[in-house]
Amino acid sequence: MSIALLTLPADLRHSNAAACLAQLQSQIRSSATQDVEIQAGNLSDFDSSALAVLLGCRREAESLSKTLKFKQFPAKLRELALLYGVSELLVESA
């Protein structure tokens, strides 16, 4: 089974979040596969806007009936998701 692999940038803050979200949503829409994976392993400088981007991607995938998986969350991103109460919506895949 084919999976569309998308990658978060190293820097994801308020200043570039809208552009990043638009790019990722476009990639989700144009993906020929039903399964999409977002890898966050490169993410090193980020704020809560990263959560908004991931949630936006989740909404986009759901609206298209696509399966979205998250991988390689940095520990600080997991902590931020827990703090904001959205960790249940951004569950990492094994």
C-alpha positions as a Markdown table, in Angstrom:
| # | Residue | x | y | z |
|---|---|---|---|---|
| 1 | Met | 0.0 | 0.0 | 0.0 |
| 2 | Ser | 1.3 | 3.4 | -1.0 |
| 3 | Ile | 1.5 | 6.3 | 1.6 |
| 4 | Ala | 2.0 | 9.9 | 0.8 |
| 5 | Leu | 4.9 | 11.2 | 3.0 |
| 6 | Leu | 4.8 | 14.8 | 4.1 |
| 7 | Thr | 7.4 | 16.5 | 6.2 |
| 8 | Leu | 7.2 | 19.4 | 8.6 |
| 9 | Pro | 9.9 | 22.1 | 8.3 |
| 10 | Ala | 12.5 | 22.6 | 11.0 |
| 11 | Asp | 11.1 | 26.0 | 11.8 |
| 12 | Leu | 7.3 | 26.2 | 12.3 |
| 13 | Arg | 6.1 | 29.3 | 14.1 |
| 14 | His | 3.3 | 31.8 | 13.7 |
| 15 | Ser | 5.2 | 33.7 | 11.0 |
| 16 | Asn | 5.2 | 30.8 | 8.6 |
| 17 | Ala | 2.4 | 28.6 | 9.9 |
| 18 | Ala | -0.3 | 29.8 | 7.3 |
| 19 | Ala | 2.0 | 29.1 | 4.4 |
| 20 | Cys | 3.0 | 25.7 | 5.8 |
| 21 | Leu | -0.6 | 24.7 | 6.4 |
| 22 | Ala | -1.6 | 25.8 | 2.9 |
| 23 | Gln | 1.2 | 23.7 | 1.4 |
| 24 | Leu | 0.5 | 20.6 | 3.4 |
| 25 | Gln | -3.3 | 20.8 | 2.7 |
| 26 | Ser | -2.5 | 21.1 | -1.0 |
| 27 | Gln | -0.3 | 18.0 | -0.8 |
| 28 | Ile | -3.0 | 16.1 | 1.1 |
| 29 | Arg | -5.6 | 17.1 | -1.5 |
| 30 | Ser | -3.4 | 16.2 | -4.5 |
| 31 | Ser | -2.2 | 12.9 | -3.0 |
| 32 | Ala | -3.4 | 10.0 | -5.1 |
| 33 | Thr | -3.3 | 7.7 | -2.1 |
| 34 | Gln | -5.8 | 7.5 | 0.8 |
| 35 | Asp | -3.1 | 7.2 | 3.4 |
| 36 | Val | -1.0 | 10.3 | 4.3 |
| 37 | Glu | 1.8 | 10.4 | 6.8 |
| 38 | Ile | 3.2 | 13.6 | 8.3 |
| 39 | Gln | 6.7 | 13.3 | 9.7 |
| 40 | Ala | 7.7 | 15.8 | 12.4 |
| 41 | Gly | 11.3 | 14.6 | 12.9 |
| 42 | Asn | 12.9 | 17.7 | 11.5 |
| 43 | Leu | 10.9 | 20.0 | 13.7 |
| 44 | Ser | 13.2 | 21.9 | 16.0 |
| 45 | Asp | 12.0 | 25.5 | 16.4 |
| 46 | Phe | 8.2 | 25.8 | 16.9 |
| 47 | Asp | 5.4 | 27.3 | 18.9 |
| 48 | Ser | 1.8 | 26.4 | 19.4 |
| 49 | Ser | 1.2 | 27.3 | 15.7 |
| 50 | Ala | 2.6 | 23.8 | 14.9 |
| 51 | Leu | -0.4 | 22.3 | 16.7 |
| 52 | Ala | -2.7 | 24.5 | 14.6 |
| 53 | Val | -1.0 | 23.3 | 11.4 |
| 54 | Leu | -1.3 | 19.6 | 12.4 |
| 55 | Leu | -5.0 | 20.0 | 13.4 |
| 56 | Gly | -5.7 | 21.8 | 10.1 |
| 57 | Cys | -4.1 | 18.9 | 8.2 |
| 58 | Arg | -6.2 | 16.5 | 10.2 |
| 59 | Arg | -9.4 | 18.4 | 9.3 |
| 60 | Glu | -8.3 | 18.4 | 5.6 |
| 61 | Ala | -7.7 | 14.7 | 5.6 |
| 62 | Glu | -10.9 | 13.9 | 7.3 |
| 63 | Ser | -12.9 | 16.1 | 4.9 |
| 64 | Leu | -11.4 | 14.0 | 2.1 |
| 65 | Ser | -11.9 | 10.7 | 3.9 |
| 66 | Lys | -8.2 | 10.1 | 4.0 |
| 67 | Thr | -6.3 | 8.4 | 6.7 |
| 68 | Leu | -3.7 | 10.7 | 8.3 |
| 69 | Lys | -0.9 | 9.4 | 10.5 |
| 70 | Phe | 1.7 | 11.4 | 12.5 |
| 71 | Lys | 5.2 | 10.2 | 13.1 |
| 72 | Gln | 8.4 | 11.4 | 14.9 |
| 73 | Phe | 7.0 | 14.0 | 17.2 |
| 74 | Pro | 9.7 | 15.8 | 19.2 |
| 75 | Ala | 9.1 | 15.4 | 23.0 |
| 76 | Lys | 8.4 | 19.1 | 23.3 |
| 77 | Leu | 5.6 | 18.9 | 20.7 |
| 78 | Arg | 4.0 | 16.0 | 22.6 |
| 79 | Glu | 4.2 | 18.1 | 25.8 |
| 80 | Leu | 2.7 | 21.1 | 24.0 |
| 81 | Ala | -0.2 | 19.0 | 22.7 |
| 82 | Leu | -0.9 | 17.7 | 26.2 |
| 83 | Leu | -0.8 | 21.2 | 27.6 |
| 84 | Tyr | -3.3 | 22.5 | 25.0 |
| 85 | Gly | -5.5 | 19.4 | 25.5 |
| 86 | Val | -5.2 | 18.2 | 21.9 |
| 87 | Ser | -3.0 | 15.2 | 22.4 |
| 88 | Glu | -5.9 | 12.8 | 21.7 |
| 89 | Leu | -6.4 | 14.4 | 18.3 |
| 90 | Leu | -2.7 | 14.1 | 17.3 |
| 91 | Val | -1.9 | 10.6 | 18.2 |
| 92 | Glu | 1.4 | 9.3 | 16.8 |
| 93 | Ser | 1.4 | 6.1 | 14.8 |
| 94 | Ala | 3.8 | 3.3 | 15.7 |
